[in-house]
């Protein structure tokens, strides 16, 4: 049986932004939706104890993954292995990224203040 949840289950009041932890429905996958028109936004350097998938839906985003820096564009998908330090910054006038966390609950180990 497919697990389905609607936008109202994850969306915050500021548009296509929000998150959802899979433990709410007994599954080991969680999501963060980040859509911004402000360049430079994104989480500081951190790791997870599980793999994470980043999907760039629109625009561009700058990523640091381990020692590598790269710019991802609309349609690009990055798979970040568990334990790899990473951070993301929106670029340009629009950045829309979906983060898929392969865990029932999202937990970040912050490496920067």
Buried (B, 14 or more C-beta within 10 A) or exposed (E): EEEEEEEEEBBEEEEBBBBBBBEEEEEEBBBBBBBBEEBEBBBEBBBBEBBBBBBBBBBBBBBBBEEEEEEBEBEBEBEBEEEBBBBBBBBEEBBBBBBBBBBBEBBBEEEEE
